Structure formats: C-alpha cells, structure tokens
Amino acid sequence: MKIIRDSLMDGAKRAKGLTVIIDVFRACTTAAYVMNNGAKKIIATGDLKDSFDLKKHNPEYILMGERKGLKVNGFDYGNSPFEIKEVNFSGKTVVLNTTAGTQGIVLAKNADDIILGNFVCANAIVNYIKKQNPNIVYIVAMGNSGNKTIDEDELLAKYLENSLKGKSTNFEKIKEHLKNYKSAKKFFDPNKPDLPEGDFHCALDLDKFNFIMKVSDRNNLEIIKENG
C-alpha cells in the first residue's frame, strides 16, 4: 500500500487510488453528524446553482453549506456540526456545498474511490482502508478554501498516515495545538455567533463514530454511510 499525501484544490485534481478528502473545520465533520442523525444520503455540489437546482426539483431536499464560513442565503443550515448535531435527518437527502470539502470531492475525478476524512471517524477510516488494502491511498488535506494549507487538515492527514503505518500519534497534543491555532480562534470569538465554540469540540471528538462516508455515485456525487 503506497500512501501519498497532497493538499488543496490541485491535490484533489491529482488524487488517484482510494482517496481521502479532508476538511476538519468543517465540511467532512458536519457530514458525519448529518449521517449519524439518519440521513439517507448527502449530495456534494461544487456550484451553488447546482444546489438550488436540486432543491427546485426536489423540494424535500435539505440545503446545507457556507460561503466565507457563513450560511448561504436560502439554505436550510450552515456548515456547523454543533448546529445540527441534535437534528433528526432520518430518511432525508442533504445537499452539501462548501468552499473546500465539497470542492475537493468534485475535483477528485481521477480517484478510484473517495471517502471523507475527519477526526470523528478516524479509526473507522483507517480500518476501512486496511480492509480494502488498495495499491494507492491518496490523502488530500483541503486547507483554507482549498487554496492555503492549514494545520488541522494536515495534522489529520499525518494522523491517518501514521495509523496506517502502525505508528502512534499524540492526539491530545494535536487538540491542544489546534485550540490555539489561527483557524480555530474564530470558534472562541463571542462576536461570531455563526461559528460556535461547539464546532471545535464536535470536530475534535476523536472516533465518535464507527462508520465511514464514501461517494457511492460518482456521477451525482452521492455520499452514503458504511461501517468502518
């Protein structure tokens, strides 16, 4: 098993083999809470127009996502795991559109398979990859808007790589570092109610869920839950 780590939009374009698209703060974390709360599937979109078109033809669909970290006008929810962690999505289809995570999914056209990367499903992701035993594992840290690397995504990429190689990682050290890191400060700013502190804690709840999320339909970018 060859493990390749890459980053950002261009990294997603280069991805091949079994690909893990990482967006810790917050798309791939939000998706995990949505799936845990019973959603039938998530549809990832890259363009906001595609999201609204899906809603137009399927009024029962739920729109979720952000631009510049804030809920898109006309969407049902933003990109906050804390906001939706108690929402019942049983049997629902959620359309997710974000500035980094879903863009990576859209761009990874050359990947054989795509799974979503986060800390809350980390052990399940590692177990799933080991069971699949692909020739190539391509781990893409999507970073800030897919344009600039950020520590939370790079640290998860390293965490997954170490785990696949049988190496241990001090997660508490990662968590303490990220709490004081620039991309997490917004979650502790009382002047930013749309970015609650709960999002940080939701995203860093290691191995909360025992499932992985994979793209089951490459044409429609439908994401389903599967046991890790």
C-alpha distance (Angstrom), angle and dihedral (degrees) to the residues before:
residue distance angle dihedral
M1 . . .
K2 3.80 . .
I3 3.81 114.6 .
I4 3.80 118.0 -154.9
R5 3.79 122.8 -174.9
D6 3.79 120.6 -158.5
S7 3.79 138.3 156.9
L8 3.79 147.6 -137.9
M9 3.80 131.7 -0.7
D10 3.79 94.1 -41.3
G11 3.79 90.0 50.2
A12 3.79 90.2 55.0
K13 3.80 89.4 51.1
R14 3.81 90.2 52.5
A15 3.79 94.6 46.9
K16 3.78 119.5 123.1
G17 3.77 138.1 163.5
L18 3.80 116.1 23.4
T19 3.79 102.6 -9.5
V20 3.80 128.4 -159.3
I21 3.81 113.7 -159.1
I22 3.81 109.3 -157.9
D23 3.80 127.1 -156.2
V24 3.81 109.9 151.6
F25 3.83 96.8 170.5
R26 2.98 91.5 67.9
A27 3.81 140.7 -53.2
C28 3.79 100.8 72.6
T29 3.80 90.7 42.1
T30 3.80 92.8 49.4
A31 3.80 89.6 49.3
A32 3.80 90.6 55.5
Y33 3.80 92.7 54.1
V34 3.80 90.1 47.1
M35 3.80 91.9 52.5
N36 3.80 92.5 44.3
N37 3.79 88.3 55.1
G38 3.77 92.5 60.0
A39 3.80 107.5 -90.1
K40 3.79 113.3 162.0
K41 3.79 92.3 -143.4
I42 3.78 145.0 -25.2
I43 3.79 122.1 -130.4
A44 3.80 113.6 -151.9
T45 3.79 117.6 -148.3
G46 3.78 132.4 -175.7
D47 3.78 99.1 -162.7
L48 3.80 124.0 55.8
K49 3.80 89.9 -140.7
D50 3.79 89.5 60.9
S51 3.79 89.5 54.0
F52 3.78 93.5 51.3
D53 3.82 91.5 44.8
L54 3.81 90.2 54.4
K55 3.80 89.9 50.4
K56 3.79 91.5 48.0
H57 3.79 92.1 55.8
N58 3.81 94.4 36.0
P59 3.82 108.3 36.5
E60 3.80 91.3 179.6
Y61 3.82 91.9 63.4
I62 3.80 117.4 105.7
L63 3.80 118.4 -131.4
M64 3.79 117.3 -144.9
G65 3.78 132.6 170.2
E66 3.78 150.0 80.9
R67 3.73 150.5 -112.6
K68 3.81 117.0 -152.3
G69 3.80 86.9 -4.2
L70 3.80 94.4 -60.4
K71 3.79 129.9 108.4
V72 3.78 113.4 -91.3
N73 3.79 113.3 -112.1
G74 3.81 107.2 -102.8
F75 3.82 94.7 23.4
D76 3.79 121.7 118.8
Y77 3.79 95.4 -134.3
G78 3.76 139.8 8.7
N79 3.79 125.7 -128.4
S80 3.80 96.3 -80.9
P81 3.82 121.0 127.5
F82 3.80 89.9 -167.2
E83 3.81 91.5 54.4
I84 3.80 93.6 55.3
K85 3.79 103.5 28.9
E86 3.82 92.2 106.2
V87 3.83 96.8 36.5
N88 3.80 116.3 113.7
F89 3.81 109.2 -130.1
S90 3.81 95.6 169.7
G91 3.81 110.2 163.1
K92 3.79 92.5 -7.5
T93 3.79 129.8 133.8
V94 3.79 113.6 -135.9
V95 3.80 122.4 -160.8
L96 3.81 109.8 -150.4
N97 3.79 124.2 -164.6
T98 3.82 123.7 171.8
T99 3.78 138.8 157.9
A100 3.81 96.2 -109.6
G101 3.80 118.8 7.6
T102 3.77 101.1 49.2
Q103 3.80 90.9 38.9
G104 3.80 88.2 59.8
I105 3.77 91.4 51.7
V106 3.79 91.1 50.5
L107 3.81 93.0 47.9
A108 3.81 97.9 47.4
K109 3.79 92.2 87.8
N110 3.80 95.0 142.8
A111 3.79 96.0 53.0
D112 3.80 118.3 109.7
D113 3.80 91.8 -145.1
I114 3.80 133.7 2.4
I115 3.78 127.7 -149.4
L116 3.79 128.7 175.1
G117 3.80 119.4 -112.7
N118 3.80 126.9 -142.7
F119 3.80 139.6 132.9
V120 3.80 93.9 -111.4
C121 3.82 91.4 67.0
A122 3.82 97.9 28.6
N123 3.80 99.7 122.7
A124 3.81 91.9 43.3
I125 3.81 89.4 51.3
V126 3.80 91.9 51.6
N127 3.81 92.5 47.1
Y128 3.80 91.5 48.2
I129 3.79 92.7 51.0
K130 3.80 91.8 48.1
K131 3.81 90.3 51.5
Q132 3.80 92.0 49.0
N133 3.81 90.9 45.1
P134 3.81 94.3 -166.0
N135 3.78 122.5 -171.0
I136 3.80 90.8 -121.9
V137 3.81 130.7 29.6
Y138 3.79 111.6 -169.5
I139 3.81 114.9 -165.7
V140 3.80 115.7 -165.5
A141 3.81 121.2 -168.9
M142 3.79 104.2 -158.5
G143 3.80 97.4 -160.4
N144 3.79 127.6 -173.8
S145 3.82 107.2 -9.8
G146 3.78 87.4 -29.2
N147 3.79 90.4 -73.6
K148 3.81 107.6 84.7
T149 3.79 130.1 36.4
I150 3.79 118.0 -114.3
D151 3.76 130.0 -168.1
E152 3.80 101.2 -120.1
D153 3.80 92.9 60.1
E154 3.80 94.7 39.9
L155 3.81 91.1 48.6
L156 3.79 92.2 51.3
A157 3.81 89.4 48.9
K158 3.80 89.2 53.5
Y159 3.81 91.1 44.1
L160 3.81 91.4 54.4
E161 3.80 92.2 44.7
N162 3.81 91.9 50.7
S163 3.80 91.9 47.3
L164 3.81 92.1 50.7
K165 3.80 88.4 51.3
G166 3.80 92.7 48.4
K167 3.80 94.0 -109.2
S168 3.80 123.1 136.5
T169 3.80 125.0 -126.1
N170 3.79 128.6 -160.5
F171 3.78 100.7 -122.2
E172 3.81 94.6 -179.4
K173 3.80 88.2 58.6
I174 3.81 89.3 52.0
K175 3.79 91.5 49.4
E176 3.80 93.3 48.7
H177 3.80 91.0 48.6
L178 3.79 93.2 49.6
K179 3.80 93.2 48.5
N180 3.79 88.1 65.6
Y181 3.79 96.0 35.5
K182 3.81 122.0 112.8
S183 3.82 97.3 -115.1
A184 3.83 91.5 53.9
K185 3.79 98.0 47.5
K186 3.78 91.4 84.0
F187 3.80 89.9 65.8
F188 3.80 90.3 60.5
D189 3.80 95.5 47.1
P190 3.84 110.9 106.1
N191 3.79 88.8 -158.3
K192 3.81 90.3 66.0
P193 3.82 105.7 64.7
D194 3.81 91.6 165.1
L195 3.81 88.5 64.2
P196 3.82 102.6 54.1
E197 3.78 123.9 -167.1
G198 3.79 86.2 -122.2
D199 3.81 89.2 72.2
F200 3.79 90.4 64.5
H201 3.79 92.8 50.2
C202 3.81 92.7 44.5
A203 3.81 91.0 51.9
L204 3.82 94.4 48.0
D205 3.82 96.7 47.5
L206 3.81 94.0 116.8
D207 3.82 116.4 -140.6
K208 3.79 94.0 -8.2
F209 3.80 90.6 148.1
N210 3.79 130.8 45.4
F211 3.78 98.8 -150.3
I212 3.77 140.2 78.6
M213 3.79 129.1 -137.6
K214 3.77 118.5 -134.5
V215 3.77 136.5 178.6
S216 3.79 102.8 -109.9
D217 3.80 97.9 175.9
R218 3.80 113.6 41.8
N219 3.80 94.2 -171.6
N220 3.79 96.1 53.6
L221 3.83 95.4 25.6
E222 3.78 92.7 -127.5
I223 3.79 115.0 175.0
I224 3.79 123.0 -154.5
K225 3.78 135.6 -179.3
E226 3.80 121.5 -110.1
N227 3.79 130.5 177.1
G228 3.77 112.6 -98.4
